Each structure stands twice: as structure tokens, then as C-alpha cells.
Amino acid sequence: MNFMDTSVENGVITRSDTPLRVISSSPEAIIKAKKRTRLSFRQIRTENIFNKTLMIMGLVMVILVLGIFLTLVVQSLPSIKSLGLKYLWGKVWDPVQDIYGAWPFLLGTLLSSFLALFISIPFSISVAIFLGEYHPKGWLPDLLKNTVELIAAVPSVIYGFWGLAVLVPIVRTFESHIGVEPVGVGIFSSSIILAIMIIPYAASLGRSMITMVPSHLKEAAYGLGATRWEVIRSVVLPYTKSGLFAGILLSLGRALGETMAVTMVIGNTSLIPKSIFAPGNTMASVIANEFTEADKPVYLSRSGRARPARWS
């Protein structure tokens, strides 16, 4: 039952318009209130434990990354002491003569990775817009979404074999038509392989960000007479630019660290590439090719890795 709050001051009776609720104090109500209180305290404790767990996991990841960095620095000390920073811009790689220069590999890594990123960006953004804006629901979008995501699950060595068997002959024919020496293997072929491999990363993250755009923003733009392209250009893309940029960075990191697929189609030469169609090498591919042959401390520490175990 609700009552009005009534009070008497200086002989004047006042009554507020706010009704008061009489709370039942029966034993059943008291027991229910205690259960709700215990449940609330249990939820608070659970949330505190969850927050602390997340914090510990984050710290563990930071410590793990720092540990990897310190390990690489310590294992690279012999080369740092003997060569210094000139190793980075040295143009000759000749382990037999103890001449080590990383510039050909750095250049090959940057050329192949950024060219792959340049090729993949239009496809990644197009797939993200198509699945997130034009056809977000239905069996066909779900099939395309799962297919794109499954591309990331294919082993890189499969991409390498496919590149050697299918892509390299196609690139060789293309090079012969444009007047380039038809080698087939090289930075251009590795960039195409990398572009195919990194499309799912940016596309999946971009699609997730596009589906999170508030509907009232798009409806307001449509209400003002904007077309779908204008809504995408002026509402969707500005709202999701941070997520799209994060997906592009994730794709770039994947391209920079790829090893097997690039090693099989890049040509594996220590010479400075004169064009994107020339053979080359990357930092990852040179480690994969020469790590087992590194028999000198300075040569071995070029990769920043520990000395491999020797079998007796």
C-alpha cells in the first residue's frame, strides 16, 4: 500500500505528493533480501577476480614480449660488437668471407610486404563493405565470410607450392609480355602470395567494425537524402577508420613475418633487387635458408637466435 508523506510543523499539516511504499518485513521477504545481497556480493567478487585475471594475463604478455626481445638482443651481441649498425646498410652478404650486410634483405622485406599490402587493401575493404553493409545476413554472406576466414587457416607451405605450380608460370608469361626477363620467381610473385594470405585479417576485422556502426547514424543520413555510397563514404568509413587501420597493420605484421611461402617463390638471392620483378630475399627467408649452415658465432648471431644443438 502507498501512503503520502505527512508531517506537522508549527501547527501546519504538510503532505508531500511522493507516495511512500511500505516494505514488507515478513520472514520470507527478509530471506529473499539476504539471498539477493549474497548474490550481489558474489557477483562483485567474481568481477574482481575476472578483472585481476585479465590484468595478470596482460602483464604476462608484456613480460613475454620483453623476454623475447631481450633474448634476441643477448644472442645478437657477437654481431653487434663486431659489426655495429653498419650491418643494417651493408650491401654485401658473403658469410664465407665474414662479410655481412642486411640491406638486400631489408629491402626485399619492405618491398614484398608493402607491395602485398598495396595489392590487398582494395580487396580487403571491398569484402568488408560487401559483407558488413550490403549483405550482412543470409546464407551467401555467411558462406563468403567463412570462406574468407578459412583462407587464413591454410598452411603457408601450401601457398608456396601453389605459387610454384600455378602463379610462377602466370607471372613468367606476364613478364615476357611486358618486356621483363621472364624469371617468374621474385618479389612480385611473393607479393601476390602475401596479398592473398593477408586479405582475411583486414577483411574480417573491417567487417566486424562495419557491423558495429550505430543504425541511427545511417538512418539519419538516409533521412537527409544521402545515397548508399554517400552513407558509406561519409558515415561508415569515418566511424570505422580506426578499426580498418588496425586491420591493415595486422595484415602488414603478418606479411613481414611470413617465411615459407615467401621463401619458395622469392628467388632467394642475396643481391639487391633492381625491380619488383627481380629475385630477392627477406629477413625471414634468409634465416630459413641459412640458419642450419651458420657455423660461426657472428654468422649465427645475425639471426638473433640461440645456437642449435649439435648431435654427437
C-alpha positions as CSV (number, residue, x, y, z in Angstrom):
1,M,0.0,0.0,0.0
2,N,1.2,3.5,-0.8
3,F,0.8,6.4,1.6
4,M,1.6,10.1,1.3
5,D,4.4,11.5,3.5
6,T,2.6,13.6,6.1
7,S,4.2,15.9,8.7
8,V,3.1,18.6,11.2
9,E,5.3,21.7,11.6
10,N,4.2,24.7,13.8
11,G,0.6,23.6,13.7
12,V,0.5,23.3,9.9
13,I,-0.1,19.9,8.3
14,T,2.0,19.3,5.2
15,R,1.9,16.4,2.8
16,S,4.2,15.6,0.0
17,D,3.0,14.3,-3.3
18,T,5.5,11.5,-3.3
19,P,3.9,8.2,-2.2
20,L,5.7,6.0,0.2
21,R,5.9,2.3,-0.2
22,V,5.6,0.1,2.9
23,I,8.2,-2.6,2.7
24,S,7.0,-6.0,3.9
25,S,9.1,-7.3,6.8
26,S,7.9,-10.9,6.7
27,P,10.4,-13.7,7.2
28,E,10.1,-14.8,3.6
29,A,10.9,-11.3,2.4
30,I,13.9,-11.0,4.7
31,I,15.3,-14.3,3.4
32,K,14.9,-13.2,-0.2
33,A,16.6,-9.9,0.5
34,K,19.6,-11.7,2.2
35,K,19.9,-14.1,-0.9
36,R,19.9,-11.1,-3.2
37,T,22.6,-9.5,-1.1
38,R,24.8,-12.6,-1.1
39,L,24.3,-12.9,-4.8
40,S,25.3,-9.3,-5.3
41,F,28.5,-9.8,-3.2
42,R,29.3,-13.0,-5.1
43,Q,28.9,-11.1,-8.5
44,I,31.2,-8.4,-7.2
45,R,33.8,-10.9,-6.1
46,T,33.6,-12.7,-9.5
47,E,34.0,-9.5,-11.4
48,N,37.0,-8.5,-9.2
49,I,38.6,-11.9,-9.8
50,F,38.0,-11.6,-13.6
51,N,39.5,-8.1,-13.7
52,K,42.6,-9.3,-11.8
53,T,42.9,-12.3,-14.1
54,L,42.8,-10.1,-17.2
55,M,45.4,-7.8,-15.7
56,I,47.7,-10.7,-14.9
57,M,47.3,-12.1,-18.4
58,G,48.1,-8.7,-19.9
59,L,51.2,-8.4,-17.8
60,V,52.3,-11.9,-18.7
61,M,52.0,-11.0,-22.4
62,V,54.1,-7.8,-21.9
63,I,56.7,-9.8,-20.0
64,L,56.8,-12.5,-22.7
65,V,57.4,-9.9,-25.4
66,L,60.1,-8.2,-23.4
67,G,61.7,-11.6,-22.8
68,I,61.7,-12.4,-26.5
69,F,63.3,-9.0,-27.2
70,L,66.0,-9.4,-24.6
71,T,66.7,-12.9,-25.8
72,L,67.2,-11.7,-29.3
73,V,69.4,-8.8,-28.1
74,V,71.6,-11.1,-26.0
75,Q,72.0,-13.7,-28.7
76,S,72.9,-10.9,-31.2
77,L,75.6,-9.4,-29.1
78,P,78.5,-11.0,-31.0
79,S,77.4,-9.4,-34.3
80,I,76.6,-6.1,-32.6
81,K,80.0,-5.9,-31.2
82,S,81.8,-6.9,-34.4
83,L,79.8,-5.1,-37.0
84,G,77.7,-2.5,-35.2
85,L,75.0,-0.5,-37.0
86,K,76.8,-0.7,-40.4
87,Y,75.3,-4.2,-40.7
88,L,71.9,-2.6,-41.5
89,W,73.1,-0.8,-44.6
90,G,75.7,-3.2,-45.8
91,K,75.1,-4.3,-49.4
92,V,77.2,-7.5,-49.5
93,W,76.3,-10.8,-47.8
94,D,79.2,-13.2,-48.0
95,P,79.4,-15.5,-45.0
96,V,82.5,-17.3,-46.4
97,Q,84.5,-14.0,-46.2
98,D,82.8,-12.9,-43.0
99,I,81.0,-10.0,-44.8
100,Y,77.5,-9.4,-43.6
101,G,75.2,-6.7,-44.9
102,A,71.4,-6.8,-44.3
103,W,70.4,-4.1,-46.7
104,P,69.4,-6.6,-49.5
105,F,67.2,-8.5,-47.1
106,L,65.7,-5.4,-45.5
107,L,64.9,-4.0,-48.9
108,G,63.4,-7.3,-50.1
109,T,61.2,-7.5,-46.9
110,L,59.9,-3.9,-47.3
111,L,59.2,-4.2,-51.0
112,S,57.4,-7.6,-50.8
113,S,55.4,-6.6,-47.7
114,F,54.3,-3.2,-48.7
115,L,53.5,-4.2,-52.3
116,A,51.4,-7.1,-50.9
117,L,49.7,-4.6,-48.6
118,F,49.0,-2.2,-51.5
119,I,47.5,-5.1,-53.5
120,S,45.4,-6.5,-50.7
121,I,43.9,-3.2,-49.3
122,P,41.3,-2.7,-52.1
123,F,40.1,-6.4,-51.8
124,S,40.1,-6.3,-48.0
125,I,38.0,-3.1,-47.8
126,S,35.7,-4.3,-50.6
127,V,35.0,-7.6,-48.9
128,A,34.5,-5.9,-45.6
129,I,32.0,-3.4,-47.0
130,F,30.1,-6.1,-49.0
131,L,29.7,-8.4,-46.0
132,G,29.2,-5.7,-43.4
133,E,27.0,-3.2,-45.3
134,Y,25.4,-4.6,-48.4
135,H,24.7,-8.2,-47.4
136,P,25.2,-8.6,-43.7
137,K,22.8,-11.6,-43.3
138,G,21.9,-14.7,-45.3
139,W,23.4,-18.0,-46.4
140,L,25.5,-16.4,-49.1
141,P,27.2,-13.8,-46.9
142,D,27.8,-16.4,-44.2
143,L,29.4,-18.7,-46.8
144,L,31.6,-15.9,-48.1
145,K,32.6,-14.9,-44.6
146,N,33.5,-18.4,-43.6
147,T,35.4,-18.9,-46.9
148,V,37.4,-15.7,-46.4
149,E,38.3,-16.7,-42.8
150,L,39.3,-20.2,-43.8
151,I,41.9,-18.7,-46.1
152,A,43.9,-17.7,-43.0
153,A,43.9,-21.4,-41.9
154,V,45.6,-22.7,-45.0
155,P,49.3,-23.6,-44.2
156,S,51.8,-21.2,-45.8
157,V,53.7,-24.1,-47.4
158,I,50.5,-24.9,-49.4
159,Y,50.6,-21.3,-50.7
160,G,54.2,-21.8,-51.6
161,F,53.6,-25.0,-53.6
162,W,50.6,-23.3,-55.3
163,G,52.7,-20.4,-56.1
164,L,55.4,-22.5,-57.7
165,A,52.9,-24.7,-59.7
166,V,50.4,-22.1,-60.7
167,L,51.4,-18.5,-60.0
168,V,55.0,-18.5,-61.2
169,P,54.2,-19.7,-64.8
170,I,51.5,-17.0,-65.0
171,V,53.9,-14.3,-63.8
172,R,56.5,-15.6,-66.2
173,T,54.1,-15.2,-69.1
174,F,53.2,-11.7,-67.9
175,E,56.8,-10.7,-67.6
176,S,57.5,-11.9,-71.2
177,H,54.6,-9.8,-72.5
178,I,55.9,-6.6,-70.8
179,G,59.5,-7.0,-71.9
180,V,60.9,-8.1,-68.5
181,E,63.2,-11.1,-68.1
182,P,60.8,-14.0,-67.6
183,V,62.1,-15.4,-64.4
184,G,58.8,-16.0,-62.7
185,V,60.1,-16.1,-59.2
186,G,60.8,-12.8,-57.5
187,I,59.4,-10.1,-55.3
188,F,56.3,-9.6,-57.4
189,S,55.3,-13.3,-57.1
190,S,55.9,-13.3,-53.4
191,S,53.9,-10.1,-53.0
192,I,50.9,-11.7,-54.7
193,I,51.2,-14.7,-52.5
194,L,51.4,-12.5,-49.4
195,A,48.4,-10.4,-50.6
196,I,46.2,-13.5,-50.8
197,M,47.4,-14.6,-47.4
198,I,46.7,-11.3,-45.6
199,I,43.3,-10.4,-47.1
200,P,41.3,-12.3,-44.4
201,Y,42.9,-10.4,-41.5
202,A,41.9,-6.9,-42.6
203,A,38.6,-8.1,-44.2
204,S,37.4,-9.9,-41.0
205,L,38.3,-7.0,-38.7
206,G,36.8,-4.5,-41.1
207,R,33.5,-6.4,-41.4
208,S,33.2,-6.6,-37.6
209,M,33.7,-2.8,-37.3
210,I,31.2,-2.0,-40.1
211,T,28.5,-4.1,-38.5
212,M,29.0,-2.1,-35.2
213,V,28.2,1.2,-36.8
214,P,25.0,2.6,-35.0
215,S,22.0,2.2,-37.2
216,H,20.6,5.7,-36.2
217,L,23.6,7.4,-37.8
218,K,23.0,5.7,-41.1
219,E,19.2,6.2,-40.9
220,A,19.8,9.9,-40.2
221,A,22.0,10.1,-43.3
222,Y,19.3,8.3,-45.4
223,G,16.7,10.6,-44.0
224,L,18.7,13.6,-45.3
225,G,18.6,12.1,-48.8
226,A,22.1,10.5,-48.9
227,T,22.7,7.6,-51.2
228,R,24.2,4.3,-50.0
229,W,27.6,5.3,-51.4
230,E,27.4,8.6,-49.6
231,V,26.5,6.9,-46.4
232,I,29.4,4.5,-46.7
233,R,31.8,7.3,-47.6
234,S,30.6,9.9,-45.0
235,V,29.3,7.8,-42.1
236,V,30.6,4.2,-42.2
237,L,34.2,4.7,-43.3
238,P,34.9,7.6,-40.9
239,Y,33.3,5.7,-38.0
240,T,35.3,2.6,-38.7
241,K,38.6,4.1,-39.8
242,S,40.5,3.1,-36.6
243,G,39.4,-0.5,-36.9
244,L,40.2,-0.6,-40.6
245,F,43.6,0.9,-39.9
246,A,44.2,-1.7,-37.2
247,G,43.3,-4.5,-39.7
248,I,45.8,-3.1,-42.2
249,L,48.5,-3.0,-39.5
250,L,47.7,-6.6,-38.6
251,S,48.0,-7.6,-42.2
252,L,51.3,-5.8,-42.5
253,G,52.7,-7.6,-39.5
254,R,51.6,-10.9,-41.0
255,A,53.3,-10.1,-44.3
256,L,56.5,-9.0,-42.6
257,G,56.9,-12.3,-40.7
258,E,55.8,-14.8,-43.4
259,T,58.6,-17.3,-44.1
260,M,57.8,-20.5,-46.0
261,A,55.6,-19.2,-48.8
262,V,57.9,-16.3,-49.5
263,T,61.0,-18.5,-49.4
264,M,59.6,-20.8,-52.1
265,V,58.8,-18.1,-54.6
266,I,61.0,-15.1,-54.0
267,G,64.1,-16.4,-55.7
268,N,66.5,-16.5,-52.6
269,T,69.3,-14.3,-53.8
270,S,71.5,-12.1,-51.7
271,L,71.7,-9.4,-54.4
272,I,70.0,-6.1,-54.1
273,P,66.7,-6.3,-56.2
274,K,66.7,-3.8,-59.1
275,S,63.0,-4.0,-59.7
276,I,59.9,-5.7,-58.2
277,F,60.2,-8.5,-60.8
278,A,63.8,-9.4,-59.8
279,P,64.6,-12.2,-57.3
280,G,65.4,-11.2,-53.8
281,N,65.3,-12.3,-50.2
282,T,63.7,-11.3,-46.9
283,M,64.9,-11.4,-43.4
284,A,62.6,-14.4,-42.7
285,S,63.6,-16.3,-45.8
286,V,67.4,-15.9,-45.3
287,I,67.0,-17.2,-41.7
288,A,65.1,-20.2,-43.0
289,N,67.6,-20.9,-45.8
290,E,70.9,-20.3,-43.9
291,F,70.2,-21.0,-40.2
292,T,71.3,-24.6,-40.3
293,E,74.5,-23.7,-42.1
294,A,75.6,-21.0,-39.6
295,D,78.8,-22.4,-38.2
296,K,80.4,-19.2,-36.9
297,P,79.3,-17.2,-33.8
298,V,79.0,-13.9,-35.7
299,Y,77.2,-15.6,-38.6
300,L,74.8,-17.4,-36.3
301,S,74.0,-14.2,-34.3
302,R,72.9,-12.4,-37.4
303,S,69.6,-14.0,-36.9
304,G,69.5,-13.2,-33.2
305,R,68.8,-16.9,-32.3
306,A,70.4,-19.3,-30.0
307,R,73.0,-21.8,-31.2
308,P,71.4,-25.0,-32.4
309,A,72.1,-28.2,-30.7
310,R,74.8,-30.4,-32.2
311,W,74.2,-34.1,-32.5
312,S,77.0,-36.4,-31.3
